[in-house]
Amino acid sequence: MINKKTDIILGSRRLSNYWWAGVILLGGISFFLVGISSYYNLELLPFTQSSEISFIPQGVIMIFYGTVATSLSLFLWLTILWNVGAGYNEFNNDQGIITIFRIGFPGRNRSLLLKYRTQDVQSIRINIKDGLTPKREIYLKTKDRREIPLTSVGQPLLLAEVEKQASELAKFLGVVLEGLE
């Protein structure tokens, strides 16, 4: 019988993050160059007529938007580089220990390592919210009423997949499953 289960958690290195970081960088650089072009009356971008834009106020606003977008893109690229949010959940019934590990932003507290005893687990809870921003999350609920998220951030999983993962985990740990109505 298998007494150890490990779930790998995908961090910020997902295709959608690469896409948005690239698109925002392209847009930010374009806005910045259009603003600079309006100041010097030059065409820095070959497919625009940005020298016809007056520098005050349009050019200044374009430089501002370009700077903000480029900064946001830099943040996204650094988040991808550092793989923020990646980690694993390890459930070991032989040792009676649950280990939750996540990678954060660089610094003194870059790594998050949580360890719980399996006997301290009260249940596995599912949180499902549909709508404009759907959430389908699995939580580890301890006897002292703490709820530790076990699923990764990103695209919500299919409802059947969340239910399957949560029920398998609850069965593996020998606890009840909450949140299914």
GULUMGU-327415 format. One line per 5 residues: for each residue x, y, z of N, C-alpha, C, O. Coordinates in nm, 2 decimals, decimal comma, always signed. Example, Ala and Ser with C-alpha at 12.3 -4.5 7.8 and 13.67 -1.06 7.14 Angstrom:
<pts>
+1,32/-0,57/+0,78/+1,23/-0,45/+0,78/+1,32/-0,33/+0,78/+1,42/-0,33/+0,85 | +1,28/-0,22/+0,71/+1,37/-0,11/+0,71/+1,29/+0,00/+0,79/+1,34/+0,11/+0,80
</pts>
This chain:
<pts>
+0,08/-0,12/+0,00/+0,00/+0,00/+0,00/+0,09/+0,13/+0,00/+0,19/+0,13/+0,07 | +0,05/+0,22/-0,08/+0,13/+0,35/-0,09/+0,10/+0,43/+0,03/-0,02/+0,46/+0,06 | +0,20/+0,47/+0,10/+0,18/+0,55/+0,22/+0,24/+0,69/+0,21/+0,26/+0,77/+0,31 | +0,28/+0,73/+0,09/+0,33/+0,86/+0,06/+0,28/+0,92/-0,07/+0,27/+0,85/-0,17 | +0,23/+1,04/-0,06/+0,17/+1,10/-0,18/+0,23/+1,24/-0,19/+0,24/+1,32/-0,10
+0,28/+1,28/-0,32/+0,34/+1,41/-0,34/+0,27/+1,48/-0,46/+0,25/+1,42/-0,56 | +0,22/+1,60/-0,43/+0,16/+1,68/-0,54/+0,26/+1,80/-0,57/+0,29/+1,88/-0,48 | +0,29/+1,81/-0,70/+0,38/+1,92/-0,74/+0,29/+2,04/-0,78/+0,19/+2,02/-0,84 | +0,33/+2,16/-0,73/+0,25/+2,28/-0,75/+0,33/+2,37/-0,85/+0,44/+2,40/-0,83 | +0,26/+2,40/-0,96/+0,32/+2,48/-1,06/+0,32/+2,63/-1,01/+0,22/+2,68/-0,97
+0,43/+2,69/-1,03/+0,44/+2,83/-0,99/+0,40/+2,93/-1,10/+0,31/+2,91/-1,17 | +0,48/+3,04/-1,11/+0,44/+3,14/-1,20/+0,50/+3,11/-1,34/+0,48/+3,19/-1,43 | +0,56/+3,00/-1,36/+0,61/+2,97/-1,50/+0,51/+2,89/-1,58/+0,52/+2,77/-1,60 | +0,40/+2,97/-1,61/+0,30/+2,91/-1,69/+0,29/+2,99/-1,82/+0,33/+3,11/-1,83 | +0,23/+2,93/-1,92/+0,22/+2,99/-2,06/+0,15/+3,13/-2,05/+0,20/+3,22/-2,12
+0,05/+3,14/-1,98/-0,03/+3,27/-1,97/+0,06/+3,38/-1,92/+0,05/+3,50/-1,96 | +0,14/+3,35/-1,82/+0,23/+3,46/-1,76/+0,34/+3,50/-1,86/+0,37/+3,62/-1,87 | +0,39/+3,41/-1,94/+0,49/+3,44/-2,04/+0,42/+3,53/-2,15/+0,47/+3,63/-2,19 | +0,30/+3,49/-2,19/+0,22/+3,57/-2,28/+0,20/+3,71/-2,24/+0,23/+3,81/-2,31 | +0,14/+3,73/-2,12/+0,11/+3,86/-2,07/+0,23/+3,95/-2,04/+0,23/+4,07/-2,07
+0,34/+3,89/-1,99/+0,46/+3,96/-1,97/+0,52/+4,01/-2,10/+0,57/+4,13/-2,11 | +0,51/+3,93/-2,21/+0,56/+3,97/-2,34/+0,48/+4,08/-2,40/+0,53/+4,18/-2,46 | +0,34/+4,06/-2,40/+0,25/+4,16/-2,46/+0,26/+4,30/-2,39/+0,27/+4,40/-2,45 | +0,27/+4,29/-2,25/+0,28/+4,42/-2,18/+0,41/+4,49/-2,20/+0,42/+4,61/-2,21 | +0,52/+4,41/-2,22/+0,65/+4,47/-2,25/+0,65/+4,54/-2,39/+0,70/+4,65/-2,40
+0,59/+4,47/-2,49/+0,58/+4,53/-2,62/+0,50/+4,65/-2,62/+0,54/+4,75/-2,68 | +0,39/+4,65/-2,55/+0,30/+4,77/-2,55/+0,37/+4,88/-2,47/+0,36/+5,00/-2,52 | +0,43/+4,85/-2,36/+0,50/+4,95/-2,28/+0,61/+5,02/-2,36/+0,62/+5,14/-2,36 | +0,69/+4,94/-2,43/+0,80/+5,00/-2,51/+0,75/+5,08/-2,62/+0,80/+5,19/-2,65 | +0,64/+5,04/-2,68/+0,58/+5,11/-2,79/+0,52/+5,25/-2,75/+0,55/+5,35/-2,81
+0,45/+5,25/-2,63/+0,40/+5,37/-2,58/+0,51/+5,47/-2,55/+0,50/+5,59/-2,58 | +0,62/+5,42/-2,48/+0,73/+5,50/-2,45/+0,80/+5,56/-2,57/+0,83/+5,68/-2,57 | +0,82/+5,48/-2,67/+0,88/+5,53/-2,80/+0,79/+5,63/-2,87/+0,84/+5,73/-2,93 | +0,66/+5,61/-2,86/+0,57/+5,71/-2,92/+0,58/+5,85/-2,85/+0,58/+5,95/-2,91 | +0,59/+5,84/-2,72/+0,60/+5,96/-2,64/+0,73/+6,04/-2,67/+0,73/+6,16/-2,68
+0,84/+5,96/-2,68/+0,97/+6,02/-2,71/+0,97/+6,07/-2,85/+1,03/+6,18/-2,88 | +0,91/+6,00/-2,94/+0,90/+6,05/-3,08/+0,82/+6,18/-3,09/+0,86/+6,27/-3,17 | +0,72/+6,20/-3,01/+0,65/+6,33/-3,01/+0,73/+6,44/-2,96/+0,71/+6,56/-3,00 | +0,82/+6,41/-2,87/+0,91/+6,52/-2,81/+1,01/+6,56/-2,92/+1,04/+6,68/-2,93 | +1,08/+6,47/-2,98/+1,19/+6,50/-3,08/+1,14/+6,52/-3,22/+1,22/+6,55/-3,31
+1,01/+6,50/-3,25/+0,95/+6,50/-3,38/+1,02/+6,41/-3,48/+1,05/+6,44/-3,59 | +1,05/+6,29/-3,43/+1,12/+6,18/-3,51/+1,02/+6,07/-3,51/+0,93/+6,05/-3,43 | +1,04/+5,98/-3,61/+0,96/+5,86/-3,62/+1,05/+5,74/-3,57/+1,12/+5,68/-3,65 | +1,04/+5,71/-3,44/+1,12/+5,60/-3,38/+1,05/+5,46/-3,41/+1,12/+5,36/-3,41 | +0,92/+5,46/-3,43/+0,85/+5,34/-3,47/+0,81/+5,36/-3,62/+0,74/+5,45/-3,65
+0,86/+5,27/-3,71/+0,83/+5,29/-3,85/+0,69/+5,28/-3,89/+0,65/+5,34/-4,00 | +0,60/+5,22/-3,82/+0,46/+5,20/-3,86/+0,37/+5,30/-3,80/+0,24/+5,28/-3,81 | +0,42/+5,41/-3,74/+0,33/+5,51/-3,68/+0,36/+5,65/-3,73/+0,46/+5,67/-3,80 | +0,28/+5,74/-3,70/+0,30/+5,88/-3,73/+0,30/+5,96/-3,60/+0,22/+6,05/-3,57 | +0,39/+5,92/-3,51/+0,39/+5,97/-3,37/+0,45/+6,11/-3,36/+0,43/+6,18/-3,26
+0,52/+6,16/-3,47/+0,57/+6,30/-3,46/+0,46/+6,40/-3,47/+0,48/+6,52/-3,44 | +0,34/+6,36/-3,52/+0,22/+6,45/-3,53/+0,15/+6,46/-3,40/+0,06/+6,55/-3,39 | +0,19/+6,39/-3,30/+0,12/+6,40/-3,17/+0,19/+6,51/-3,09/+0,32/+6,52/-3,09 | +0,12/+6,60/-3,03/+0,18/+6,70/-2,95/+0,23/+6,65/-2,82/+0,17/+6,56/-2,75 | +0,35/+6,69/-2,78/+0,42/+6,64/-2,66/+0,34/+6,66/-2,53/+0,33/+6,57/-2,45
+0,28/+6,78/-2,52/+0,20/+6,81/-2,40/+0,06/+6,82/-2,45/+0,03/+6,90/-2,53 | -0,03/+6,74/-2,40/-0,02/+6,64/-2,29/-0,01/+6,50/-2,34/+0,03/+6,41/-2,26 | -0,03/+6,47/-2,47/-0,04/+6,34/-2,52/+0,10/+6,26/-2,50/+0,10/+6,15/-2,46 | +0,20/+6,33/-2,54/+0,33/+6,26/-2,54/+0,38/+6,23/-2,40/+0,43/+6,12/-2,37 | +0,35/+6,32/-2,30/+0,38/+6,30/-2,16/+0,30/+6,18/-2,11/+0,36/+6,10/-2,04
+0,18/+6,17/-2,14/+0,09/+6,06/-2,10/+0,14/+5,93/-2,16/+0,14/+5,83/-2,09 | +0,18/+5,93/-2,28/+0,23/+5,81/-2,35/+0,36/+5,76/-2,28/+0,38/+5,64/-2,26 | +0,45/+5,86/-2,25/+0,57/+5,82/-2,18/+0,54/+5,76/-2,04/+0,60/+5,66/-2,00 | +0,44/+5,82/-1,97/+0,40/+5,77/-1,84/+0,34/+5,63/-1,85/+0,39/+5,54/-1,77 | +0,25/+5,61/-1,94/+0,19/+5,48/-1,96/+0,30/+5,37/-2,00/+0,29/+5,26/-1,95
+0,39/+5,41/-2,09/+0,49/+5,32/-2,13/+0,59/+5,28/-2,01/+0,63/+5,17/-2,00 | +0,62/+5,38/-1,93/+0,70/+5,35/-1,81/+0,63/+5,26/-1,72/+0,69/+5,16/-1,66 | +0,50/+5,28/-1,69/+0,43/+5,20/-1,60/+0,41/+5,05/-1,66/+0,43/+4,96/-1,58 | +0,38/+5,04/-1,78/+0,37/+4,91/-1,85/+0,50/+4,83/-1,85/+0,50/+4,71/-1,82 | +0,61/+4,90/-1,88/+0,74/+4,84/-1,88/+0,78/+4,79/-1,74/+0,84/+4,68/-1,72
+0,75/+4,87/-1,64/+0,77/+4,83/-1,50/+0,69/+4,71/-1,46/+0,74/+4,62/-1,39 | +0,57/+4,71/-1,50/+0,48/+4,59/-1,47/+0,53/+4,47/-1,54/+0,53/+4,36/-1,48 | +0,58/+4,48/-1,66/+0,63/+4,37/-1,73/+0,76/+4,32/-1,67/+0,78/+4,20/-1,66 | +0,84/+4,41/-1,62/+0,96/+4,37/-1,55/+0,93/+4,29/-1,42/+0,99/+4,19/-1,40 | +0,83/+4,33/-1,35/+0,78/+4,26/-1,23/+0,73/+4,12/-1,27/+0,77/+4,02/-1,21
+0,66/+4,11/-1,38/+0,61/+3,98/-1,43/+0,73/+3,89/-1,47/+0,73/+3,77/-1,44 | +0,82/+3,94/-1,54/+0,94/+3,86/-1,58/+1,02/+3,81/-1,46/+1,07/+3,70/-1,46 | +1,04/+3,90/-1,36/+1,11/+3,86/-1,24/+1,03/+3,75/-1,17/+1,09/+3,66/-1,11 | +0,90/+3,76/-1,16/+0,82/+3,66/-1,09/+0,83/+3,53/-1,17/+0,84/+3,42/-1,10 | +0,84/+3,53/-1,30/+0,86/+3,41/-1,38/+1,00/+3,35/-1,35/+1,02/+3,23/-1,33
+1,10/+3,44/-1,35/+1,24/+3,40/-1,33/+1,25/+3,33/-1,19/+1,32/+3,23/-1,18 | +1,20/+3,39/-1,09/+1,21/+3,34/-0,95/+1,11/+3,22/-0,93/+1,12/+3,15/-0,83 | +1,02/+3,20/-1,02/+0,92/+3,09/-1,01/+0,84/+3,10/-0,88/+0,82/+3,00/-0,81 | +0,79/+3,21/-0,85/+0,71/+3,24/-0,73/+0,59/+3,15/-0,73/+0,52/+3,14/-0,83 | +0,56/+3,09/-0,61/+0,45/+3,00/-0,60/+0,47/+2,86/-0,62/+0,38/+2,78/-0,59
+0,58/+2,82/-0,68/+0,61/+2,68/-0,70/+0,64/+2,60/-0,57/+0,68/+2,67/-0,47 | +0,62/+2,48/-0,58/+0,65/+2,40/-0,46/+0,59/+2,26/-0,46/+0,56/+2,21/-0,57 | +0,56/+2,20/-0,35/+0,50/+2,07/-0,34/+0,42/+2,05/-0,21/+0,44/+2,12/-0,11 | +0,33/+1,96/-0,21/+0,26/+1,91/-0,10/+0,29/+1,76/-0,08/+0,28/+1,69/-0,18 | +0,34/+1,73/+0,03/+0,38/+1,59/+0,06/+0,30/+1,53/+0,18/+0,31/+1,59/+0,29
+0,23/+1,42/+0,16/+0,15/+1,36/+0,26/+0,22/+1,22/+0,29/+0,21/+1,13/+0,20 | +0,27/+1,21/+0,41/+0,35/+1,08/+0,44/+0,28/+1,02/+0,56/+0,29/+1,06/+0,67 | +0,20/+0,91/+0,53/+0,13/+0,84/+0,64/+0,23/+0,75/+0,72/+0,19/+0,72/+0,84 | +0,34/+0,71/+0,67/+0,44/+0,63/+0,75/+0,49/+0,71/+0,86/+0,50/+0,66/+0,98 | +0,53/+0,84/+0,83/+0,59/+0,92/+0,94/+0,48/+1,01/+1,01/+0,51/+1,06/+1,11
+0,36/+1,01/+0,95/+0,25/+1,09/+1,01/+0,28/+1,24/+0,99/+0,24/+1,32/+1,08 | +0,34/+1,28/+0,88/+0,37/+1,42/+0,86/+0,32/+1,47/+0,72/+0,33/+1,40/+0,62 | +0,27/+1,59/+0,72/+0,23/+1,66/+0,60/+0,32/+1,78/+0,58/+0,34/+1,86/+0,67 | +0,39/+1,79/+0,47/+0,48/+1,89/+0,44/+0,43/+1,98/+0,32/+0,39/+1,92/+0,22 | +0,42/+2,11/+0,34/+0,38/+2,20/+0,24/+0,50/+2,30/+0,22/+0,54/+2,37/+0,31
+0,55/+2,30/+0,09/+0,66/+2,38/+0,06/+0,63/+2,47/-0,06/+0,57/+2,43/-0,16 | +0,66/+2,60/-0,04/+0,64/+2,70/-0,15/+0,76/+2,79/-0,16/+0,83/+2,82/-0,06 | +0,79/+2,84/-0,28/+0,89/+2,93/-0,31/+0,83/+3,07/-0,32/+0,73/+3,09/-0,39 | +0,89/+3,17/-0,26/+0,84/+3,31/-0,26/+0,93/+3,40/-0,33/+1,02/+3,36/-0,41 | +0,92/+3,53/-0,30/+1,01/+3,63/-0,36/+1,15/+3,62/-0,29/+1,15/+3,58/-0,17
+1,25/+3,66/-0,35/+1,39/+3,65/-0,29/+1,39/+3,74/-0,16/+1,32/+3,84/-0,15 | +1,47/+3,69/-0,07/+1,48/+3,76/+0,06/+1,50/+3,66/+0,17/+1,52/+3,55/+0,14 | +1,49/+3,71/+0,29/+1,52/+3,63/+0,41/+1,42/+3,52/+0,42/+1,45/+3,41/+0,46 | +1,29/+3,54/+0,38/+1,19/+3,44/+0,40/+1,14/+3,39/+0,26/+1,02/+3,38/+0,23 | +1,24/+3,36/+0,17/+1,20/+3,31/+0,04/+1,13/+3,18/+0,04/+1,04/+3,16/-0,05
+1,16/+3,09/+0,12/+1,10/+2,96/+0,12/+1,00/+2,95/+0,24/+1,02/+3,00/+0,35 | +0,89/+2,89/+0,21/+0,78/+2,87/+0,31/+0,77/+2,71/+0,33/+0,74/+2,64/+0,23 | +0,80/+2,67/+0,45/+0,80/+2,52/+0,47/+0,71/+2,50/+0,60/+0,74/+2,55/+0,71 | +0,60/+2,44/+0,57/+0,50/+2,41/+0,68/+0,49/+2,26/+0,70/+0,49/+2,18/+0,60 | +0,50/+2,22/+0,83/+0,48/+2,07/+0,86/+0,37/+2,06/+0,96/+0,37/+2,13/+1,06
+0,29/+1,96/+0,94/+0,18/+1,93/+1,03/+0,18/+1,78/+1,05/+0,22/+1,70/+0,96 | +0,13/+1,74/+1,16/+0,11/+1,60/+1,19/-0,03/+1,56/+1,13/-0,12/+1,64/+1,13 | -0,03/+1,44/+1,08/-0,16/+1,39/+1,02/-0,27/+1,38/+1,12/-0,39/+1,40/+1,08 | -0,24/+1,36/+1,24/-0,34/+1,35/+1,35/-0,40/+1,49/+1,38/-0,50/+1,49/+1,45 | -0,33/+1,60/+1,34/-0,38/+1,73/+1,36/-0,48/+1,78/+1,26/-0,54/+1,88/+1,27
-0,50/+1,70/+1,15/-0,59/+1,73/+1,04/-0,73/+1,69/+1,08/-0,76/+1,58/+1,11 | -0,82/+1,79/+1,06/-0,96/+1,77/+1,09/-1,03/+1,72/+0,97/-1,11/+1,62/+0,97 | -1,01/+1,79/+0,85/-1,08/+1,75/+0,73/-1,01/+1,81/+0,61/-0,91/+1,89/+0,62 | -1,06/+1,78/+0,49/-1,02/+1,84/+0,37/-1,14/+1,92/+0,32/-1,25/+1,86/+0,31 | -1,12/+2,05/+0,29/-1,24/+2,13/+0,26/-1,22/+2,18/+0,12/-1,12/+2,22/+0,07
-1,34/+2,18/+0,04/-1,34/+2,23/-0,09/-1,42/+2,37/-0,09/-1,52/+2,38/-0,03 | -1,36/+2,47/-0,16/-1,42/+2,60/-0,17/-1,45/+2,62/-0,32/-1,36/+2,63/-0,40 | -1,58/+2,62/-0,36/-1,62/+2,64/-0,50/-1,70/+2,76/-0,51/-1,81/+2,77/-0,45 | -1,66/+2,86/-0,59/-1,73/+2,98/-0,62/-1,73/+3,00/-0,77/-1,62/+3,01/-0,83 | -1,85/+3,01/-0,83/-1,86/+3,03/-0,97/-1,89/+3,18/-0,99/-1,92/+3,25/-0,90
-1,88/+3,22/-1,12/-1,91/+3,36/-1,15/-1,80/+3,42/-1,23/-1,73/+3,35/-1,31 | -1,78/+3,55/-1,22/-1,69/+3,62/-1,31/-1,54/+3,58/-1,27/-1,46/+3,56/-1,36 | -1,51/+3,56/-1,15/-1,38/+3,51/-1,10/-1,40/+3,38/-1,03/-1,41/+3,38/-0,90 | -1,41/+3,27/-1,10/-1,44/+3,14/-1,03/-1,32/+3,09/-0,95/-1,20/+3,12/-0,98 | -1,35/+3,03/-0,84/-1,25/+2,97/-0,75/-1,29/+2,83/-0,72/-1,40/+2,79/-0,69
-1,19/+2,74/-0,73/-1,21/+2,60/-0,70/-1,08/+2,56/-0,63/-0,98/+2,52/-0,69 | -1,09/+2,56/-0,49/-0,97/+2,54/-0,41/-0,99/+2,43/-0,31/-1,10/+2,40/-0,27 | -0,88/+2,37/-0,28/-0,88/+2,26/-0,18/-0,80/+2,31/-0,06/-0,69/+2,36/-0,08 | -0,85/+2,30/+0,06/-0,79/+2,34/+0,18/-0,77/+2,22/+0,28/-0,85/+2,13/+0,28 | -0,66/+2,23/+0,35/-0,63/+2,13/+0,46/-0,68/+2,20/+0,59/-0,62/+2,31/+0,62
-0,78/+2,15/+0,65/-0,83/+2,21/+0,77/-0,78/+2,14/+0,89/-0,80/+2,02/+0,91 | -0,71/+2,21/+0,98/-0,66/+2,15/+1,10/-0,76/+2,16/+1,22/-0,86/+2,23/+1,21 | -0,73/+2,09/+1,33/-0,81/+2,09/+1,44/-0,82/+2,22/+1,51/-0,91/+2,25/+1,59 | -0,72/+2,30/+1,50/-0,72/+2,44/+1,56/-0,77/+2,54/+1,46/-0,75/+2,66/+1,48 | -0,85/+2,50/+1,36/-0,93/+2,58/+1,27/-0,85/+2,66/+1,17/-0,91/+2,75/+1,11
-0,73/+2,62/+1,15/-0,65/+2,69/+1,04/-0,69/+2,62/+0,91/-0,72/+2,50/+0,91 | -0,69/+2,69/+0,80/-0,72/+2,64/+0,67/-0,60/+2,67/+0,58/-0,57/+2,79/+0,55 | -0,53/+2,57/+0,53/-0,41/+2,59/+0,45/-0,44/+2,55/+0,31/-0,48/+2,44/+0,28 | -0,43/+2,64/+0,21/-0,46/+2,61/+0,07/-0,36/+2,51/+0,01/-0,24/+2,52/+0,04 | -0,41/+2,42/-0,06/-0,33/+2,31/-0,12/-0,32/+2,32/-0,27/-0,23/+2,26/-0,33
-0,41/+2,40/-0,33/-0,41/+2,41/-0,48/-0,33/+2,53/-0,52/-0,31/+2,62/-0,45 | -0,28/+2,52/-0,65/-0,20/+2,64/-0,70/-0,30/+2,75/-0,75/-0,41/+2,72/-0,77 | -0,24/+2,87/-0,76/-0,31/+2,98/-0,81/-0,31/+2,98/-0,96/-0,21/+2,94/-1,02 | -0,41/+3,01/-1,03/-0,41/+3,01/-1,17/-0,55/+2,98/-1,23/-0,65/+3,01/-1,17 | -0,55/+2,91/-1,34/-0,67/+2,86/-1,40/-0,75/+2,77/-1,31/-0,68/+2,67/-1,25
-0,87/+2,79/-1,28/-0,95/+2,70/-1,20/-0,96/+2,56/-1,26/-0,98/+2,55/-1,39 | -0,95/+2,46/-1,18/-0,96/+2,32/-1,23/-1,10/+2,29/-1,26/-1,19/+2,36/-1,22 | -1,13/+2,18/-1,34/-1,26/+2,14/-1,36/-1,32/+2,09/-1,23/-1,25/+2,04/-1,14 | -1,45/+2,11/-1,21/-1,52/+2,07/-1,09/-1,50/+1,92/-1,06/-1,48/+1,89/-0,94 | -1,51/+1,84/-1,16/-1,49/+1,70/-1,14/-1,35/+1,67/-1,09/-1,33/+1,58/-1,01
-1,25/+1,74/-1,14/-1,11/+1,72/-1,11/-1,09/+1,76/-0,96/-1,02/+1,69/-0,89 | -1,14/+1,87/-0,92/-1,13/+1,92/-0,78/-1,19/+1,82/-0,69/-1,13/+1,78/-0,58 | -1,31/+1,77/-0,72/-1,38/+1,67/-0,63/-1,30/+1,54/-0,62/-1,29/+1,49/-0,52 | -1,24/+1,50/-0,74/-1,17/+1,38/-0,74/-1,04/+1,39/-0,65/-1,01/+1,30/-0,57 | -0,97/+1,50/-0,67/-0,84/+1,52/-0,60/-0,87/+1,53/-0,45/-0,80/+1,47/-0,37
-0,98/+1,61/-0,41/-1,01/+1,62/-0,27/-1,06/+1,49/-0,20/-1,02/+1,46/-0,09 | -1,14/+1,42/-0,28/-1,19/+1,29/-0,22/-1,07/+1,19/-0,20/-1,07/+1,12/-0,10 | -0,98/+1,18/-0,30/-0,87/+1,09/-0,29/-0,78/+1,13/-0,17/-0,73/+1,04/-0,10 | -0,76/+1,26/-0,16/-0,67/+1,31/-0,05/-0,74/+1,28/+0,09/-0,67/+1,24/+0,18 | -0,87/+1,31/+0,10/-0,94/+1,28/+0,23/-0,93/+1,13/+0,26/-0,91/+1,09/+0,37
-0,95/+1,05/+0,16/-0,95/+0,90/+0,18/-0,81/+0,86/+0,22/-0,79/+0,77/+0,31 | -0,70/+0,92/+0,15/-0,56/+0,88/+0,18/-0,53/+0,92/+0,33/-0,46/+0,84/+0,40 | -0,58/+1,04/+0,37/-0,55/+1,08/+0,51/-0,64/+1,02/+0,61/-0,62/+1,03/+0,73 | -0,75/+0,97/+0,57/-0,85/+0,91/+0,66/-0,93/+1,02/+0,74/-0,96/+1,00/+0,85 | -0,96/+1,13/+0,67/-1,04/+1,24/+0,73/-1,17/+1,26/+0,64/-1,18/+1,21/+0,53
-1,26/+1,34/+0,69/-1,38/+1,37/+0,62/-1,36/+1,48/+0,51/-1,26/+1,56/+0,52 | -1,45/+1,49/+0,42/-1,44/+1,59/+0,31/-1,56/+1,68/+0,33/-1,67/+1,64/+0,34 | -1,52/+1,81/+0,34/-1,62/+1,92/+0,36/-1,64/+2,00/+0,23/-1,55/+2,01/+0,15 | -1,75/+2,07/+0,22/-1,77/+2,16/+0,12/-1,85/+2,11/+0,00/-1,88/+2,19/-0,09 | -1,89/+1,99/-0,01/-1,97/+1,94/-0,12/-2,12/+1,95/-0,07/-2,16/+1,88/+0,02
-2,19/+2,02/-0,15/-2,34/+2,03/-0,12/-2,42/+1,96/-0,22/-2,54/+1,96/-0,22
</pts>
